[in-house]
Amino acid sequence: MESYLGFYLLSFLALTKTAHTVKQTPPFVRVQPGQSATITCIGGSEDSDGVYLRRRFSQTSQVLYVYKSGTMTIGKNYTDRMKTEGDTKKLILTISNLTESDSDGYFCEFGRFDVETGNVFNIPATGTLILVQDEVKKVTCPLVDPNPPSSSLQLTPTLMIVTSLAAVCVPILCIVALIIWQLPNIKKCFAKQRSEQATHDSL
């Protein structure tokens, strides 16, 4: 989010870093969803035929137009959320019930009619960056016990007895198994010895 905000600010400043005879305050507003933001547009000593409020980065750029007579044209997404005070020389605008989709650069633009040329000149103000963002929630990490209980196996008296018996029985079982396995060979050996003894006695 911080990188997104930094890109937003750099883009906004790059587009508004020009000389202006009109002013706009504040340069930056940060609010939470549901809150309001107020922008003040100052057109100077010269009369303006109308004042626009536009969005810098939105496809639907026009938010509001205030005629010199005091009548207004308000964008459909702002009909119930826009409040104005003053005239085209100094106009105070308040946008209420903001959502994250309202985050953008908002700039006033003063329209002046040139009698000599018959042209209308639009003079943009420096702009206000409105950022609508939820409050960052603090995350509390669980406490970690610096001396956790050992997970090694605890030797109880019963377990010690079982372990001792196993240490004694296993070798005995191995010896018995070896005897059973070699029993046929032992029998053959004894039979051979008896045969040899019988032969010797007969001689």
C-alpha positions as CSV (number, residue, x, y, z in Angstrom):
1,M,0.0,0.0,0.0
2,E,2.9,2.4,0.8
3,S,4.4,1.9,-2.7
4,Y,1.0,2.5,-4.3
5,L,0.6,5.7,-2.3
6,G,4.1,6.8,-3.3
7,F,3.3,6.3,-7.0
8,Y,0.1,8.2,-6.6
9,L,1.8,11.2,-5.0
10,L,4.6,11.3,-7.6
11,S,2.1,11.1,-10.5
12,F,-0.1,13.8,-8.9
13,L,2.8,16.2,-8.2
14,A,4.2,15.7,-11.7
15,L,0.8,16.7,-13.2
16,T,0.2,19.7,-11.0
17,K,3.7,21.2,-10.8
18,T,2.9,24.3,-13.0
19,A,2.4,28.0,-12.3
20,H,-1.2,28.9,-11.4
21,T,-3.0,32.1,-10.6
22,V,-5.6,30.1,-8.7
23,K,-5.2,28.2,-5.5
24,Q,-6.6,25.0,-3.9
25,T,-6.2,23.7,-0.4
26,P,-5.4,21.3,1.2
27,P,-2.9,19.5,-1.0
28,F,-3.5,16.1,0.7
29,V,-6.4,14.5,2.7
30,R,-6.4,11.0,4.2
31,V,-9.6,9.7,5.6
32,Q,-11.3,6.5,6.5
33,P,-14.3,5.0,4.5
34,G,-17.6,6.8,5.5
35,Q,-15.8,10.1,6.4
36,S,-15.8,13.4,4.6
37,A,-13.2,15.6,2.8
38,T,-13.3,19.3,2.2
39,I,-11.6,21.2,-0.6
40,T,-11.3,25.0,-0.9
41,C,-11.0,26.5,-4.4
42,I,-9.8,30.1,-4.6
43,G,-10.1,31.8,-8.0
44,G,-8.4,35.1,-7.1
45,S,-9.6,38.6,-7.8
46,E,-10.8,37.9,-11.3
47,D,-14.4,36.8,-12.0
48,S,-15.0,33.3,-13.2
49,D,-17.9,32.2,-15.3
50,G,-17.9,28.8,-13.6
51,V,-15.9,26.3,-11.6
52,Y,-15.3,22.6,-12.3
53,L,-14.3,20.0,-9.9
54,R,-12.6,17.1,-11.7
55,R,-10.8,13.9,-10.9
56,R,-7.3,13.5,-12.2
57,F,-7.1,9.7,-12.7
58,S,-10.7,8.6,-13.2
59,Q,-12.4,8.0,-16.6
60,T,-15.4,10.0,-15.4
61,S,-13.4,13.1,-14.6
62,Q,-16.2,15.6,-14.0
63,V,-17.5,15.7,-10.5
64,L,-19.2,19.1,-10.3
65,Y,-19.7,22.3,-12.2
66,V,-20.9,25.5,-10.5
67,Y,-22.2,28.3,-12.7
68,K,-21.7,31.9,-11.9
69,S,-25.4,32.2,-11.3
70,G,-25.1,29.6,-8.5
71,T,-26.8,26.7,-10.3
72,M,-24.9,23.4,-10.3
73,T,-24.4,20.3,-12.3
74,I,-23.4,17.3,-10.1
75,G,-22.1,13.9,-11.3
76,K,-24.5,11.0,-10.6
77,N,-22.2,9.4,-8.1
78,Y,-22.0,12.5,-6.0
79,T,-25.6,13.8,-6.1
80,D,-26.3,13.0,-2.4
81,R,-22.8,13.5,-1.2
82,M,-21.8,16.9,-2.4
83,K,-22.1,20.2,-0.3
84,T,-21.0,23.6,-1.6
85,E,-20.5,27.0,0.0
86,G,-19.4,30.3,-1.5
87,D,-19.3,31.5,-5.1
88,T,-17.0,31.1,-8.1
89,K,-14.4,33.3,-6.5
90,K,-14.0,31.1,-3.4
91,L,-15.8,27.8,-3.4
92,I,-15.8,25.3,-0.5
93,L,-16.7,21.8,-1.5
94,T,-17.3,18.9,0.9
95,I,-17.6,15.3,-0.3
96,S,-19.2,13.0,2.2
97,N,-19.5,9.2,2.7
98,L,-16.3,8.5,0.9
99,T,-15.3,5.0,-0.2
100,E,-12.0,3.6,-1.3
101,S,-13.0,4.0,-5.0
102,D,-13.1,7.8,-4.3
103,S,-9.4,7.9,-3.8
104,D,-8.0,10.2,-6.5
105,G,-6.5,13.6,-7.3
106,Y,-9.3,16.3,-7.3
107,F,-8.6,19.7,-8.9
108,C,-10.7,22.8,-9.4
109,E,-10.8,24.4,-12.8
110,F,-11.9,28.0,-13.2
111,G,-13.6,28.9,-16.6
112,R,-13.2,32.5,-17.8
113,F,-14.7,34.0,-20.9
114,D,-12.4,36.3,-22.9
115,V,-14.5,39.0,-24.4
116,E,-11.9,40.1,-26.9
117,T,-11.3,36.6,-28.4
118,G,-14.7,35.0,-27.6
119,N,-12.8,32.0,-26.1
120,V,-13.3,30.3,-22.8
121,F,-10.1,29.6,-20.8
122,N,-10.0,26.9,-18.2
123,I,-7.4,27.5,-15.5
124,P,-6.7,24.5,-13.3
125,A,-5.7,24.7,-9.6
126,T,-2.9,22.7,-8.0
127,G,-5.3,19.9,-6.8
128,T,-6.0,17.9,-3.7
129,L,-5.1,14.2,-3.3
130,I,-7.8,12.4,-1.4
131,L,-6.8,8.9,-0.1
132,V,-9.6,6.8,1.5
133,Q,-8.1,4.0,3.4
134,D,-9.1,1.7,6.4
135,E,-7.2,2.3,9.5
136,V,-4.2,0.0,9.8
137,K,-5.0,-2.6,12.5
138,K,-2.3,-3.4,15.0
139,V,-1.5,-7.1,15.1
140,T,-0.6,-8.5,18.6
141,C,1.8,-11.4,18.3
142,P,1.4,-14.2,20.9
143,L,4.0,-14.3,23.7
144,V,6.6,-17.0,23.2
145,D,7.9,-18.8,26.3
146,P,11.8,-18.4,26.3
147,N,12.1,-21.7,28.2
148,P,9.6,-24.1,26.7
149,P,9.2,-27.5,28.4
150,S,11.5,-30.2,26.9
151,S,9.8,-32.4,24.4
152,S,12.3,-35.3,25.1
153,L,10.9,-38.5,26.4
154,Q,10.8,-38.6,30.3
155,L,11.8,-42.0,31.7
156,T,9.3,-43.2,34.3
157,P,10.1,-46.1,36.7
158,T,7.8,-48.5,34.7
159,L,9.5,-47.5,31.5
160,M,12.9,-48.1,33.0
161,I,11.9,-51.6,34.1
162,V,10.5,-52.5,30.7
163,T,13.7,-51.1,29.1
164,S,15.9,-53.2,31.4
165,L,13.9,-56.4,30.7
166,A,14.1,-55.8,27.0
167,A,17.9,-55.3,27.3
168,V,18.2,-58.7,29.0
169,C,15.7,-60.7,27.0
170,V,16.8,-59.7,23.5
171,P,20.2,-61.3,23.7
172,I,18.7,-64.5,25.3
173,L,16.2,-64.7,22.5
174,C,18.9,-64.2,19.9
175,I,20.9,-67.1,21.4
176,V,17.8,-69.4,21.5
177,A,17.1,-68.5,17.9
178,L,20.7,-69.3,16.9
179,I,20.6,-72.7,18.6
180,I,17.3,-73.6,16.9
181,W,18.7,-72.6,13.6
182,Q,21.9,-74.6,14.1
183,L,20.1,-77.6,15.7
184,P,20.1,-79.8,12.5
185,N,23.8,-79.3,12.1
186,I,24.4,-80.2,15.8
187,K,22.4,-83.4,15.4
188,K,24.4,-84.4,12.3
189,C,27.6,-83.7,14.2
190,F,26.6,-85.9,17.1
191,A,25.5,-88.7,14.7
192,K,28.7,-88.6,12.9
193,Q,30.7,-88.9,16.1
194,R,28.6,-91.9,17.2
195,S,29.1,-93.6,13.9
196,E,32.9,-93.1,14.1
197,Q,32.9,-94.4,17.7
198,A,30.9,-97.5,16.7
199,T,33.3,-98.2,13.8
200,H,36.3,-97.9,16.1
201,D,34.8,-100.3,18.7
202,S,34.1,-102.9,16.1
203,L,37.7,-102.9,15.1
